Amino acid sequence: MDKRIGFIGVGNMGSAIIQGLIESNMTNEKQIYGFDYNSTILKEKALQFGFNIGKDNKNIIEQSDIVFLAIKPQVITEVLSEISDFAKPGQIFISMAAGISIEFIKYFFNFDPKIIRIMPNTPALIGEGMTGMATKSPVSYEETLFIKKLLSSFSIVEEVEENLLDAVTAISGSSPAYVDLFIESLADGGVLLGLPRDKSYIFATQAVIGAAKMILETGKHPGILKDMVCSPAGTTIAAVHQLEKHGFRNAIIEAMIAAEKRSKEMNNLFEK
Ligand SMILES: NC(=O)c1ccc[n+]([C@@H]2O[C@H](COP(=O)([O-])OP(=O)(O)OC[C@H]3O[C@@H](n4cnc5c(N)ncnc54)[C@H](OP(=O)(O)O)[C@@H]3O)[C@@H](O)[C@H]2O)c1
């Protein structure tokens, strides 16, 4: 891969992607150019990964074939206004800003740019991410496949229609926080039942990893795996009964509806 890859923003997500690209040998550090307003983060990450530090955002555009916009939605307007005059039609821009549409980004350019929108999640930091991806013309089929391969260095990648990225935010962008809450609750329950706090976190976390891997590796429906653990009049079915009684499934679905709604609201906020 001989492309040069630029990063505007090397915070949590930007640096997670840089790490994935380098560790998977998809690129070497000398092909990566990064800039970030936060000079402490920029220096720290450049030292950690060995990428080239850009002079400013304009310099990143000049140096790169592919540009990741790894900045918060609140500053995307400012960044696009700053860089769009220096962009070239062959470049591919990858935005991960929640709630910012491809059409909104295109509006800043004086030609029809190649924009790809992604919604990654924080497990990308350890190469276990899940990324939703949407593309639009003039991005070609070959370019889409190429970017998918790049993104697969730190996550599983699924293509969706752009209007479903808000749902992707709800199901995988935000869900590491729901799972963290679940693990914390399991650990609290363990402590309540007498287990030491440190051991509680190990039991709870490994149970979640194991259950998730069982679904992926056996290909079995989660309902079947749940039934396998629930013996008649046993302990697990007693617990499942309480979860159903307290609306466990409904609480999760309602949480996802709220996340999707908020993502759509953010879109409206910026597009007005
Ligand atoms: N974290 C997640 O779970 C997650 C999941 C999916 C998608 N995303 C998306 O990923 C994007 C980045 O999120 P993040 O968590 O990586 O944010 P982050 O850690 O705050 O990183 C963004 C970096 O960009 C810098 N910055 C701000 N304005 C800039 C500008 N005009 N030019 C250059 N750099 C600038 C920030 O500096 P300052 O700190 O000085 O402002 C910060 O260091 C967001 O759009 C978010 O929606 C995040």
The ligand as an ORCA input file, in Angstrom:
! r2SCAN-3c Opt
* xyz 0 1
  N     -14.777      8.088     21.114
  C     -15.768      7.328     20.635
  O     -16.309      6.422     21.276
  C     -16.256      7.542     19.231
  C     -16.991      6.541     18.616
  C     -17.397      6.731     17.316
  C     -17.107      7.916     16.661
  N     -16.417      8.885     17.305
  C     -16.162     10.123     16.586
  O     -14.766     10.293     16.429
  C     -14.478     11.679     16.374
  C     -13.304     11.971     17.270
  O     -13.648     11.621     18.602
  P     -12.526     11.379     19.697
  O     -13.169     10.662     20.813
  O     -11.301     10.807     19.049
  O     -12.216     12.912     20.099
  P     -10.926     13.494     20.837
  O     -10.228     12.427     21.617
  O     -11.359     14.742     21.516
  O      -9.945     13.863     19.611
  C     -10.156     14.955     18.769
  C      -8.869     15.780     18.734
  O      -9.024     16.811     17.748
  C      -8.462     18.026     18.268
  N      -9.013     19.193     17.572
  C     -10.053     19.999     17.931
  N     -10.259     20.944     17.004
  C      -9.327     20.735     16.024
  C      -9.033     21.394     14.805
  N      -9.758     22.447     14.386
  N      -8.017     20.922     14.061
  C      -7.267     19.853     14.468
  N      -7.503     19.196     15.617
  C      -8.530     19.623     16.385
  C      -8.833     17.965     19.711
  O      -8.047     18.865     20.439
  P      -8.671     19.565     21.784
  O      -8.780     18.470     22.783
  O      -7.663     20.613     22.107
  O     -10.015     20.116     21.378
  C      -8.576     16.506     20.061
  O      -7.234     16.276     20.437
  C     -15.757     12.424     16.780
  O     -16.352     13.000     15.649
  C     -16.644     11.364     17.344
  O     -18.015     11.609     17.034
  C     -15.953      8.721     18.565
*
